[in-house]
Amino acid sequence: MNWEDECYLLSKRKFRENANIINVFTLNKGKIAGIVYGGNSRKIRNYLQISNKLFVLII
């Protein structure tokens, strides 16, 4: 199941050392949970703020 969509970040939780588990609300799929590997790095941490609009690609 491959799809891509725009979404809004609802919540995030730290998972292990560098990953985050996020809940997003997409326009076409509804509420989706997923994992972002490297989500605690300096580059990605700034994008993962609550209520930010994101573009998600699920592979």
C-alpha positions as CSV (number, residue, x, y, z in Angstrom):
1,M,0.0,0.0,0.0
2,N,1.8,3.1,-1.2
3,W,0.2,6.5,-0.9
4,E,1.0,10.2,-0.2
5,D,-1.0,12.9,1.3
6,E,-0.9,16.2,3.1
7,C,-1.6,16.0,6.8
8,Y,-1.5,17.8,10.2
9,L,0.6,16.6,13.1
10,L,-1.7,15.7,16.1
11,S,0.8,14.2,18.6
12,K,4.2,12.7,18.9
13,R,6.0,10.4,21.4
14,K,9.6,9.4,21.8
15,F,10.3,5.8,20.7
16,R,13.7,4.2,21.6
17,E,16.7,6.5,21.1
18,N,16.1,8.4,17.9
19,A,12.6,7.6,16.6
20,N,9.2,9.2,17.2
21,I,5.7,7.7,17.0
22,I,3.4,10.3,15.4
23,N,-0.3,10.7,14.9
24,V,-1.4,12.7,11.9
25,F,-4.7,13.6,10.4
26,T,-4.7,13.3,6.6
27,L,-7.2,14.8,4.3
28,N,-8.1,11.5,2.5
29,K,-7.2,8.7,5.0
30,G,-8.2,10.2,8.4
31,K,-6.2,9.7,11.5
32,I,-3.0,7.6,11.0
33,A,-0.2,6.6,13.3
34,G,3.4,6.0,12.1
35,I,7.0,6.0,13.1
36,V,9.6,8.5,12.0
37,Y,13.1,7.1,12.3
38,G,15.6,9.8,13.2
39,G,12.8,12.1,14.5
40,N,14.9,13.4,17.4
41,S,17.7,14.6,15.1
42,R,18.4,18.3,14.8
43,K,17.3,18.4,11.2
44,I,13.9,16.7,11.6
45,R,13.0,17.8,15.1
46,N,12.0,21.3,14.0
47,Y,9.5,19.9,11.4
48,L,7.7,17.7,14.0
49,Q,5.9,20.4,16.0
50,I,2.2,19.9,16.9
51,S,-0.2,21.3,14.3
52,N,2.4,21.6,11.6
53,K,1.3,20.8,8.1
54,L,3.3,17.9,6.7
55,F,3.5,15.9,3.5
56,V,3.6,12.2,4.1
57,L,4.8,9.4,1.8
58,I,3.9,5.9,3.0
59,I,5.8,3.0,1.4
